[in-house]
Amino acid sequence: MRMKRLIVAALLWAGFANAQDGPGYHQLRAEEFEGMPEFNRADVVAYTHCYIDFNYHAKSERGIYRLTAEVKLQFNRDKSWINKRKVFSTKMMDDILDHEQGHYTIAYMEQQELIRDISRTRFDANYQKEAEALFDRVHEKYRQLSADYDDDTAHMTNRNQQRSWDKYFQKRLAFMPPAEIASN
């Protein structure tokens, strides 16, 4: 069974999650944003496009199903973009990348929670619907977190809130259980 959920973020134009790279975690770089900017969106300076590709197989043992899942976080270079016409300094580019990294980190946290939840859950014969409900519940949680992140940081323009979120992301990444603990 395969499910995909789109995770996107736009950075609105209005004038440090330097997390360590680890297995499966990726530090974004400006040159990876290869998509064409949407010039009709004058207030947007950057757009990050990620999705989670979720595949699983079920194995039954005495009426209880365990799912072996592959949960991949994909950063789509072709649909992610930065409008470089609106970037006036290296510092500004660093701030934009920092904010977009936050959206990527949220998607990474979603991926890791899905891996852990799937490995801990025992399903019944209705495992397809149960797996989809689990996926939808976790996805909605992180979709809302991403929206809250943009609201709180005013799309990065509120520097104090951005620093606060950066610290939150650093702590979450530092204390996240290794993926191999959660994998089946």
N, C-alpha and C positions, 0 to 999 in steps of 0.2 A: 504494500500500500504506500502511496506517495502523496504527500501534502506539501504545499508551498505557501508561505505567507510573506507578503511584501512588507518591508520595513523601510520607510523613507523619511527623510528629514530635509527641510529647507531652511536655510539661514537667511533671515530677512535682513535687508540692508537698512541701516540707520546710522549712519555716520562711519589647562596644563595637565589634563589627564595624560601626563607623560608616563603612562603605565609601562612597566617592563614588558618587553615582548616575551611571550611564553608560548607553549604549545597551543596552536590554534588561534592565538590572539595576534592581531596585526596592527602595527602602527602605520597610520595613513600618511601618505606623502602627496604633495601637490600634483606631481606629474601623473599620479594614478587617476585623477579626475579628468578623464578623456572625453566625456560627453560634451555636446554642444550646449552652451548656456541658453536659457529661454529668455531672450531679450524682451519679450512682451511682458515679463514679470519684473518690472522696474525695481521693485522693492526686495528682490531676492538676489543674493550675491553667491550662494553656493547651495548645492543640492546633493545629498548623499542617498544612494540607492543600494540597499542590502535586502537580501531575502534569506529565509531559512528553508533548506531542502530537507525534508523529513521522510525517510524511508524506513519501513520496518517489516519484519517477518515474525509471525506468531508460532509458538510451539506450545502444544497442549500436553499437560501432565495431570491426570486425574481431575479433569474439568477446570483446571486453573491454567490460564494462558500467561506466558511470559513473552514479552516482545523484545526482540533484538533490533535495536534501532541504529540508524546512521543519521545523525543530525548535523548538517553542514551549514555553516554561515557563509554566504557568498556576498562579496562586495562587487557590485556591477560597475566596472570602470566606464563602460560605454554610456551608462545612464546617469552617472555621477558627474557633476561639473562644478567648476568655480568660474565665475565671470571675472576674469583677470583684468578687465577694463575698470573694475571698481576696486581693485586692490592697489593701494598707493605706496605700500612699504613692505619690507620684510616682516616687520612687527605685525602689521595688519594680516599678512598671510599666515603668520604663526597663530594669531588669535582665531582666525577662521578655521584653520586645521585643528586647533585645540577644541573648538566647539563641535566640529564635525566628528572628531574622535570620540566625543561624548556620546553622540548618536550611535557610532559603531560599538562603543563599549556597552551601551544598553542592549544592542542586538546580540552581542557576545554573552551578556548575562542571561538573556532569554535562551540562547542556545544551550548554555550550561545547565540552566534550570530544567529544560526539557530532557536533557540527557539524564540528569539525576532522578527526575520524577518518573520517567519511563522505567529506569532500572529498579526503582523501589515499588512500583505498582504491580499488583497481581490482578489480572483481568479475567472476566468470565467469557462465555461464548459470544457475547456482544462486544468483543474487544475492538472492533472497527469503530463503532460509535463512541466507545469509551476513550479510545486513543484520540479521536478527533476532538472530543470534548476537552480532554486534557490539553491538547495542543491549543485549542481556541482560548481556554481559560488563561494559560500562560501567555499567549500572544497578546490578549487584551490587556493584561497586567502591564506588559512592557510597552505596548502602544500608548497607554495612558502615561506611563513614566516618561516616555519621550516627549509627549505633549506638555507634561508638567515641566520638564527640563527647558523646553523652548519658552514657555510662559514665564518661569522663574528667572531665567537669564535674559529675557527680552531678546531672544535670538542672539545672545552673546554680548549685547550692548550693556547689560548690567554686570559690570566687572566683578563686583563683590559676590553676587550670586554665582557667577561663572566660577570663581575661585572656590566657593563653597561646594559646588557640584564636582569640581575637579578633585577635591579632597575626598568626597564621597566615593567617586569612582576608584581612586587610588586604594582606599580602604577595602572596597568590595573586591577588587582584583587581588589585593594582597592576601585576603582571607578566604578566597574562593577555593573549594576543594579541587584537587587535581582531577582532570577529566577522566583519567584511567580508573579512578575510584568508582566513578559513576557508570562506566561503560559495562555492558553485559559481556 
